[in-house]
């Protein structure tokens, strides 16, 4: 992949953030998600790549835009897999809460796991604890490993967990081990990224969330030098069959970072929609000007860029559509 592709991809997440931010705090999550999806689709039409969506908004008959298998870009090299979450945190945008982002990841063709839309058990850490945690270990063992890797007492380790009833036992185990917890309403891609930034105040992500989001988080952590493992959690026979159809036959297998993102290259971009722990949300400076803040990174080079952009909305094609 050419390095210029990274800056083309950030234009996609920026436009999606600008469009979805207009719905912030208005209680209409579907409208916010639709605006982000439409904006991404429009901007992808300008990107110099031959992309195929492997993680998107559903199947072709379920989602009119950004569906799995859809071709994106201008149809020129490079050939890439594309993973998208047009708006991670639809509920938190609707209510004006923190850490909503628009997300795109790309990798060379054949390198991204085609994760089915179901739950995945996950564990994620930053670079210091890479290779030291596992879904095959107990919660306490993982917390002790993270504490040692980060030169902390276990009482100073912070685990980030989605605030869901299904995590009651997990939460109790973390507390029994003596660690602290940050419960979040949504957004485990953003939370996984936070583990790779020591000053963001979280050390490890635990719990189950969407499998597609697990692959997006893996792309980010591959760029950042962190680590993630996942295990698919099909809930019925239809979901088990879906795994088989997508080439995932061993449902007890622990998926590693390299299983989810093969090879040494991937590009990840996210733009803040609402204010978060790493990125500012969209700022509408006037009727015609706005500011966005994004993170864009590449695994092959290890480069991580924070991009602050000022947009003249009068000159942005498609803004008023």
C-alpha positions, -999 to 999 in steps of 0.1 A, spaced: 0 0 0 12 35 -8 18 59 21 -5 85 4 -35 62 11 -34 70 48 -42 106 41 -70 97 17 -85 74 43 -85 102 69 -106 123 46 -132 96 47 -135 95 85 -134 133 87 -164 137 64 -183 110 82 -176 128 115 -187 162 102 -220 148 89 -229 127 120 -219 154 144 -249 175 132 -271 149 151 -251 151 184 -274 152 214 -306 152 193 -317 117 204 -318 102 169 -291 76 167 -303 61 134 -301 95 117 -266 100 130 -255 66 118 -271 71 84 -254 104 79 -220 89 87 -226 60 64 -237 81 35 -208 105 40 -183 76 40 -198 61 9 -196 94 -10 -160 101 0 -148 65 -7 -158 72 -43 -128 96 -46 -101 73 -31 -74 58 -53 -77 22 -44 -95 -10 -53 -112 -19 -21 -136 -46 -10 -156 -43 22 -150 -72 45 -165 -56 76 -193 -33 70 -230 -25 77 -243 -59 69 -251 -80 39 -261 -65 5 -298 -72 11 -297 -57 46 -277 -25 41 -279 -2 10 -244 12 17 -211 -1 28 -223 -37 27 -200 -67 30 -186 -74 -5 -192 -40 -18 -164 -25 -40 -150 9 -30 -126 34 -45 -117 43 -80 -108 7 -90 -71 13 -92 -42 -3 -73 -37 -11 -45 -62 -39 -39 -73 -38 -2 -96 -52 23 -118 -25 40 -133 -25 75 -156 3 85 -176 14 115 -192 46 101 -202 57 136 -189 38 167 -212 50 194 -245 58 179 -262 59 213 -235 81 228 -238 106 199 -276 107 203 -271 116 240 -240 137 236 -217 115 256 -179 111 250 -157 89 227 -179 86 196 -157 81 166 -159 73 129 -135 45 119 -119 30 88 -92 4 85 -76 -10 53 -51 -37 47 -37 -56 17 -63 -79 1 -68 -111 20 -53 -98 52 -83 -89 74 -104 -115 92 -139 -116 78 -155 -115 113 -192 -123 114 -216 -99 131 -218 -116 165 -202 -113 199 -165 -118 205 -148 -122 239 -118 -98 239 -88 -88 258 -66 -59 247 -35 -42 261 -9 -17 251 27 -23 240 43 -29 274 20 -59 281 21 -73 245 24 -111 246 18 -112 284 -20 -117 285 -43 -144 272 -79 -154 271 -66 -188 283 -56 -172 316 -78 -161 346 -88 -125 351 -65 -123 381 -35 -138 362 -40 -112 334 -43 -83 358 -11 -95 376 7 -97 342 -4 -62 332 6 -48 366 41 -63 363 45 -52 327 36 -16 336 55 -16 369 24 -9 389 6 -24 419 -25 -43 409 -45 -18 428 -33 9 403 -43 -12 372 -75 1 355 -96 -23 334 -121 -8 309 -153 -28 304 -185 -22 286 -213 -16 311 -235 -45 304 -254 -71 325 -235 -99 309 -203 -86 325 -214 -88 361 -193 -118 369 -163 -103 351 -166 -70 370 -168 -89 403 -136 -109 394 -117 -77 385 -127 -61 418 -119 -92 438 -84 -92 422 -80 -56 436 -79 -37 403 -100 -7 394 -126 -5 367 -137 21 341 -172 12 329 -181 26 295 -216 28 278 -203 19 243 -172 22 221 -149 -7 227 -128 2 196 -119 35 212 -114 18 246 -89 -7 231 -69 21 215 -68 39 249 -48 10 264 -19 19 241 -17 54 255 -3 53 291 -16 88 299 -52 78 291 -57 60 323 -66 25 313 -43 -6 311 -65 -35 298 -98 -41 281 -119 -70 291 -153 -84 280 -174 -92 250 -185 -69 222 -190 -70 185 -166 -92 165 -163 -67 137 -152 -41 162 -126 -66 174 -110 -66 140 -110 -28 138 -94 -26 172 -68 -52 161 -59 -29 131 -53 0 155 -33 -20 180 -11 -35 152 -2 1 143 4 10 179 24 -21 190 -3 -33 214 -20 -67 215 -55 -82 214 -70 -116 215 -106 -127 206 -129 -157 208 -161 -158 189 -193 -164 208 -220 -176 185 -254 -176 202 -273 -201 180 -269 -225 151 -274 -198 125 -245 -179 139 -223 -210 141 -231 -218 105 -222 -182 96 -188 -187 111 -182 -218 90 -193 -200 59 -168 -172 66 -140 -198 70 -139 -199 108 -144 -236 117 -128 -238 152 -151 -218 175 -130 -225 206 -99 -211 189 -84 -180 205 -78 -155 177 -46 -136 180 -37 -102 166 -21 -118 136 -51 -140 130 -73 -108 128 -48 -87 108 -24 -108 88 9 -95 74 29 -64 85 8 -36 70 -25 -19 79 -38 16 79 -62 28 106 -80 62 108 -105 75 133 -120 110 137 -137 123 169 -174 130 167 -179 138 204 -151 148 227 -131 118 239 -101 106 259 -78 110 228 -96 130 202 -117 162 203 -151 160 188 -162 181 158 -163 218 164 -187 239 144 -168 273 144 -194 291 123 -220 284 96 -193 277 71 -163 265 91 -156 234 113 -126 217 130 -120 180 132 -93 160 150 -82 126 138 -57 99 144 -42 80 114 -16 54 116 2 27 97 15 -6 110 44 -10 85 61 22 96 47 26 131 38 62 123 10 77 143 -3 111 133 -28 134 149 -44 155 123 -62 187 131 -81 200 102 -101 232 95 -129 227 69 -145 254 47 -179 238 44 -189 260 15 -162 243 -6 -168 207 6 -186 188 -21 -217 172 -8 -220 191 24 -255 204 18 -269 172 2 
